[in-house]
C-alpha cells in the first residue's frame, strides 16, 4: 500500500493520531489510523549484587498494576525534536526507580506495535547504580521491587510479568547479552 494523505484526528500530550489514505495493490483507496509517537525507552537496571530493579506500576489503561522495567516516552524539545534516547533513559530511571546510573549501555531497539504505531523503543542496561530518590509525576503510582534475575525469569514463565517490553528486554538480555542473568 502506498501512503498518500495525512490528516490529524487527535493530538494529545505525547501522541498524535493521524488518518491516512493508503493506495492498495488493487488500486482502491483505504482509510487507516495510526499513532505517531516520539519514541520511548526501557531500562534494565542491574545492582552490583545482580538483582534487577523492577517497578510495580499502576496502569490506568488496564486498571491494574504491572510488574515491569522502568520506561518512558521521549519528551519533545522546543523545536519539536524528541530528546536523546540515553538522556531519556537516565531521566526515566531516576524518576521512576530513584536510582542514577553511571553507565547506560544500549541493548536493542524494537517496534512494540507496528500495526498501529511508529513508536520505536530503545532498551538500555543501567549499571553502577546509586540510590537517589524517586521523582514521580503526580499521576504515577509506582513501587520499586528488587528481584533476582531468577525470580524475574520465573515471573515471566508464570505469566506474572505480562508487559511486552519487559519480557522482550529481559529475555533478550538473558539469552544474548548475559550468559547467567
GUPAZA-871980 format. One line per 4 residues: their letters; for each residue x, z, y of N, C-alpha, C. Coordinates in steps of 0.02 Angstrom, whole numbers, padded with zeros to 5 digits, m for minus. Layout:
<atoms>
a) X:Z:Y:X:Z:Y:X:Z:Y  ...
</atoms>
This chain:
<atoms>
xxxx) 00042:00000:m00059:00000:00000:00000:00044:00000:00062  00024:m00037:00111:00059:m00039:00175:00020:00003:00225  00056:00042:00265:00026:00084:00316:00021:00043:00380  m00037:00048:00415:m00044:00007:00474:m00068:00044:00536
xxxx) m00099:00101:00530:m00129:00134:00587:m00125:00209:00578  m00114:00246:00632:m00109:00318:00629:m00154:00348:00683  m00202:00388:00663:m00245:00423:00710:m00242:00498:00696  m00233:00538:00750:m00233:00610:00744:m00303:00634:00728
xxxx) m00310:00676:00677:m00375:00705:00660:m00378:00777:00682  m00326:00816:00663:m00322:00886:00681:m00249:00901:00699  m00240:00935:00755:m00173:00957:00773:m00173:01033:00775  m00134:01063:00729:m00129:01135:00725:m00064:01160:00756
xxxx) m00052:01224:00748:00009:01255:00774:00071:01228:00741  00068:01216:00675:00128:01193:00640:00120:01126:00604  00059:01102:00597:00049:01039:00562:00003:00993:00601  00004:00930:00581:m00039:00879:00609:m00072:00842:00551
xxxx) m00137:00833:00554:m00170:00793:00503:m00184:00725:00535  m00158:00673:00503:m00169:00604:00527:m00213:00566:00478  m00251:00521:00505:m00290:00475:00464:m00255:00408:00471  m00240:00377:00415:m00204:00314:00415:m00243:00261:00377
xxxx) m00239:00200:00402:m00268:00143:00369:m00213:00110:00328  m00224:00105:00263:m00175:00075:00218:m00201:00009:00192  m00156:m00038:00184:m00173:m00102:00153:m00157:m00097:00079  m00207:m00110:00038:m00197:m00106:m00035:m00170:m00171:m00062
xxxx) m00147:m00170:m00125:m00121:m00230:m00157:m00173:m00286:m00160  m00238:m00266:m00168:m00290:m00316:m00173:m00313:m00343:m00105  m00279:m00323:m00051:m00295:m00349:00015:m00346:m00307:00053  m00378:m00262:00020:m00428:m00220:00054:m00392:m00165:00092
xxxx) m00428:m00133:00137:m00401:m00079:00177:m00434:m00014:00156  m00396:00040:00160:m00420:00105:00138:m00398:00158:00188  m00443:00205:00203:m00429:00260:00248:m00402:00320:00209  m00346:00348:00231:m00317:00406:00198:m00298:00458:00250
xxxx) m00298:00522:00229:m00274:00576:00272:m00208:00601:00245  m00165:00624:00290:m00102:00655:00269:m00083:00709:00317  m00046:00758:00291:m00021:00812:00333:00050:00793:00354  00061:00792:00419:00127:00780:00447:00157:00849:00461
xxxx) 00214:00863:00430:00242:00930:00430:00315:00928:00453  00338:00977:00492:00407:00977:00516:00459:00995:00463  00437:01014:00404:00483:01033:00352:00488:01109:00347  00518:01133:00293:00520:01204:00280:00582:01223:00241
xxxx) 00592:01289:00234:00649:01315:00197:00625:01366:00146  00665:01375:00095:00655:01427:00044:00723:01460:00035  00725:01526:00030:00788:01562:00023:00788:01604:m00040  00841:01596:m00080:00851:01636:m00140:00907:01686:m00122
xxxx) 00888:01747:m00101:00937:01797:m00080:00965:01837:m00139  01031:01837:m00147:01064:01873:m00202:01104:01932:m00176  01087:01992:m00200:01127:02051:m00184:01191:02050:m00225  01240:02090:m00205:01304:02091:m00240:01297:02113:m00313
xxxx) 01247:02155:m00328:01237:02177:m00397:01197:02127:m00439  01181:02068:m00409:01147:02015:m00445:01071:02014:m00437  01043:02068:m00410:00970:02068:m00401:00949:02016:m00348  00888:01993:m00356:00859:01944:m00310:00811:01980:m00264
xxxx) 00815:01966:m00199:00769:01994:m00150:00707:01951:m00150  00653:01978:m00176:00589:01943:m00179:00541:01974:m00128  00487:01939:m00114:00436:01968:m00070:00368:01963:m00105  00326:02011:m00091:00256:02008:m00111:00219:01993:m00047
xxxx) 00192:01932:m00044:00166:01903:00017:00091:01892:00012  00052:01921:00057:m00020:01912:00058:m00035:01842:00087  m00065:01799:00046:m00080:01730:00067:m00155:01724:00081  m00172:01712:00145:m00242:01709:00164:m00277:01648:00133
xxxx) m00239:01595:00118:m00270:01534:00091:m00300:01544:00022  m00270:01590:m00017:m00296:01602:m00084:m00322:01673:m00093  m00320:01711:m00038:m00347:01779:m00036:m00316:01825:m00089  m00250:01820:m00096:m00214:01865:m00141:m00140:01866:m00123
xxxx) m00105:01915:m00150:m00033:01921:m00139:00004:01886:m00195  00060:01854:m00177:00102:01819:m00225:00172:01848:m00222  00204:01852:m00280:00274:01869:m00284:00313:01804:m00276  00356:01801:m00226:00389:01738:m00210:00455:01749:m00174
xxxx) 00491:01695:m00164:00551:01696:m00122:00528:01690:m00050  00569:01714:m00003:00551:01706:00067:00557:01633:00086  00516:01613:00133:00514:01543:00153:00480:01537:00221  00485:01478:00251:00451:01468:00314:00457:01398:00340
xxxx) 00417:01383:00389:00414:01318:00421:00465:01313:00477  00497:01255:00482:00544:01243:00537:00506:01242:00603  00530:01281:00651:00499:01282:00717:00519:01220:00756  00474:01198:00800:00488:01140:00841:00518:01162:00907
xxxx) 00571:01127:00928:00602:01142:00992:00563:01111:01050  00587:01119:01110:00553:01094:01169:00544:01018:01167  00592:00983:01137:00587:00911:01132:00547:00887:01072  00520:00934:01033:00480:00916:00975:00519:00908:00912
xxxx) 00585:00917:00915:00627:00911:00856:00626:00976:00816  00622:00973:00749:00623:01034:00709:00692:01068:00711  00692:01134:00706:00755:01172:00707:00797:01154:00647  00861:01167:00652:00909:01156:00598:00887:01195:00537
xxxx) 00893:01165:00478:00868:01199:00417:00905:01263:00402  00971:01265:00413:01009:01326:00399:00989:01382:00448  00978:01364:00511:00956:01414:00560:00887:01440:00541  00843:01396:00519:00776:01416:00497:00781:01463:00437
xxxx) 00825:01447:00389:00833:01490:00330:00858:01559:00349  00907:01562:00394:00933:01627:00416:00879:01668:00452  00840:01635:00494:00787:01668:00531:00733:01695:00484  00710:01653:00438:00658:01673:00391:00681:01730:00345
xxxx) 00743:01726:00322:00770:01778:00279:00766:01846:00314  00790:01849:00375:00789:01913:00410:00719:01936:00429  00678:01889:00453:00610:01908:00472:00570:01936:00414  00573:01902:00356:00530:01921:00300:00559:01974:00255
xxxx) 00626:01976:00247:00655:02024:00200:00692:02081:00233  00713:02072:00295:00754:02123:00327:00827:02121:00305  00850:02063:00281:00920:02053:00263:00949:01995:00303  01013:02001:00318:01051:01947:00350:01105:01925:00301
xxxx) 01117:01860:00298:01167:01833:00250:01230:01812:00287  01288:01824:00256:01350:01799:00285:01362:01727:00261  01330:01708:00205:01338:01641:00177:01270:01614:00157  01254:01554:00181:01194:01517:00160:01217:01451:00129
xxxx) 01205:01443:00064:01227:01383:00029:01167:01338:00015  01168:01275:00036:01114:01229:00018:01112:01221:m00058  01051:01221:m00087:01044:01215:m00159:01010:01149:m00178  00952:01135:m00150:00917:01073:m00163:00863:01063:m00111
xxxx) 00835:01004:m00109:00778:00989:m00065:00727:00951:m00107  00663:00962:m00093:00610:00928:m00131:00546:00924:m00090  00503:00877:m00109:00437:00869:m00079:00387:00909:m00120  00357:00962:m00093:00312:01004:m00133:00245:00972:m00147
xxxx) 00222:00926:m00105:00156:00896:m00116:00153:00826:m00084  00192:00778:m00111:00197:00712:m00080:00133:00670:m00081  00084:00691:m00119:00021:00655:m00120:m00021:00667:m00058  m00005:00720:m00020:m00045:00735:00039:m00004:00753:00101
xxxx) 00063:00762:00093:00104:00785:00149:00174:00755:00145  00206:00749:00204:00276:00727:00206:00324:00786:00210  00299:00848:00199:00341:00908:00203:00400:00903:00154  00460:00917:00180:00520:00920:00139:00545:00992:00142
xxxx) 00552:01024:00083:00576:01093:00079:00650:01093:00062  00688:01135:00097:00759:01142:00086:00772:01212:00059  00804:01216:00001:00817:01280:m00031:00889:01301:m00019  00899:01364:m00001:00964:01393:00010:00973:01454:m00034
xxxx) 01036:01467:m00054:01055:01529:m00086:01089:01571:m00033  01066:01634:m00025:01095:01679:00025:01138:01731:m00010  01199:01739:00014:01246:01788:m00015:01276:01829:00042  01310:01883:00022:01340:01927:00073:01287:01959:00116
xxxx) 01236:01985:00083:01178:02012:00119:01193:02081:00150  01168:02089:00211:01172:02153:00247:01101:02170:00267  01081:02232:00251:01013:02253:00268:01006:02265:00343  00954:02237:00372:00938:02248:00443:00868:02278:00446
xxxx) 00820:02241:00472:00751:02263:00473:00706:02202:00473  00649:02208:00440:00601:02153:00441:00576:02143:00512  00560:02080:00528:00529:02063:00593:00470:02017:00578  00417:02046:00551:00360:02007:00529:00317:01984:00587
xxxx) 00287:01925:00579:00236:01902:00625:00177:01950:00618  00136:01958:00671:00079:02004:00666:00031:01989:00608  00026:01927:00587:m00021:01909:00533:00009:01917:00464  00076:01929:00459:00108:01933:00394:00101:02002:00363
xxxx) 00087:02002:00297:00084:02063:00257:00133:02053:00199  00194:02077:00207:00248:02064:00160:00282:02129:00140  00291:02138:00074:00330:02193:00048:00389:02165:00010  00447:02197:00018:00509:02174:m00014:00514:02207:m00083
xxxx) 00534:02168:m00133:00546:02193:m00201:00613:02166:m00225  00655:02210:m00253:00720:02190:m00279:00714:02187:m00355  00725:02127:m00383:00717:02117:m00455:00780:02087:m00486  00793:02105:m00548:00848:02073:m00584:00829:02000:m00598
xxxx) 00878:01958:m00607:00863:01889:m00625:00821:01884:m00688  00836:01927:m00737:00797:01927:m00799:00724:01944:m00787  00711:01991:m00742:00642:02009:m00725:00606:01952:m00690  00642:01917:m00645:00611:01860:m00611:00594:01805:m00661
xxxx) 00641:01790:m00705:00627:01738:m00756:00569:01758:m00801  00565:01821:m00819:00510:01845:m00860:00443:01840:m00823  00443:01854:m00758:00382:01847:m00718:00360:01774:m00715  00409:01728:m00712:00392:01656:m00714:00362:01639:m00782
xxxx) 00396:01662:m00836:00373:01647:m00904:00302:01672:m00915  00287:01732:m00890:00220:01762:m00899:00169:01737:m00848  00190:01691:m00805:00149:01662:m00752:00125:01714:m00702  00164:01766:m00694:00151:01815:m00641:00178:01789:m00574
xxxx) 00228:01746:m00578:00250:01708:m00519:00219:01640:m00528  00174:01623:m00482:00139:01558:m00486:00147:01518:m00422  00198:01534:m00384:00215:01498:m00323:00266:01443:m00340  00247:01381:m00327:00287:01324:m00349:00357:01323:m00320
xxxx) 00365:01339:m00257:00432:01337:m00226:00478:01389:m00258  00451:01447:m00275:00491:01499:m00306:00510:01479:m00377  00463:01453:m00414:00478:01430:m00482:00531:01375:m00481  00523:01326:m00437:00571:01271:m00433:00641:01297:m00414
xxxx) 00645:01338:m00363:00710:01362:m00339:00745:01406:m00391  00708:01453:m00421:00739:01499:m00470:00761:01461:m00532  00717:01418:m00558:00735:01382:m00620:00792:01332:m00608  00792:01299:m00551:00847:01254:m00535:00912:01293:m00531
xxxx) 00911:01349:m00495:00972:01390:m00488:00994:01415:m00556  00948:01440:m00595:00964:01467:m00662:00992:01414:m00708  00964:01354:m00704:00982:01300:m00750:01046:01265:m00730  01054:01248:m00666:01110:01205:m00646:01160:01237:m00599
xxxx) 01141:01287:m00562:01187:01314:m00511:01221:01378:m00533  01193:01411:m00582:01220:01476:m00604:01209:01481:m00679  01260:01498:m00716:01253:01499:m00788:01219:01561:m00814  01221:01616:m00777:01191:01677:m00805:01150:01716:m00754
x) 01108:01681:m00716:01066:01718:m00668:01008:01751:m00704
</atoms>
